């Protein structure tokens, strides 16, 4: 049994269909839109060429009454329609859409059906409103990447951060306060512990040990 050509035909139409711009203007509200006539003009010959046609079937319809800004009654017809796209070989695909039409006369159904068919065709064939953008259409000026900030070099003559932490860890193990450690550092001419030289580091550590191991040393320092 031969497979239907409807899917290939739909794809072929999609390949060949052109842009349909929003060239029509709504007089009352001033917005631009694509008219049903513009859609038919673009698709009629292509669908005939690829032997595709569509048949509508209304599957639901209801009315709503709305008032205009001037107080007049406006009939809104909401219609759900199933469109079947047939190929001449008998194959078909279906699409169900909804259309709305407003009117104060008997044109509400006509407008609803036109709206439903228009959007069915636009969406079934993915018809664009403008040409594809060239790759250079959007060009953004890029900032040069920030150079990574160089890490501060450690002074080979001063103790490392690890050594400084070790000093206070030793003091903590003997329950010696930071103030006592600062006093010891001050004896060697250092206002801050990160200024301690490697030459004096062992001497300061030894002095902290001596205080911690001496009887009453901590109490004497904190009195």
HELIX and SHEET records of a PDB file:
HELIX    1   1 UNK A    6  UNK A   16  1                                  11    
HELIX    2   2 UNK A   36  UNK A   49  1                                  14    
HELIX    3   3 UNK A  108  UNK A  124  1                                  17    
HELIX    4   4 UNK A  161  UNK A  173  1                                  13    
HELIX    5   5 UNK A  178  UNK A  187  1                                  10    
HELIX    6   6 UNK A  193  UNK A  195  5                                   3    
HELIX    7   7 UNK A  198  UNK A  213  1                                  16    
HELIX    8   8 UNK A  217  UNK A  222  1                                   6    
SHEET    1   A 2 UNK A  24  UNK A  25  0                                        
SHEET    2   A 2 UNK A  32  UNK A  33 -1                                        
SHEET    1   B 3 UNK A  52  UNK A  67  0                                        
SHEET    2   B 3 UNK A  73  UNK A  87 -1                                        
SHEET    3   B 3 UNK A  92  UNK A 103 -1                                        
END                                                                             
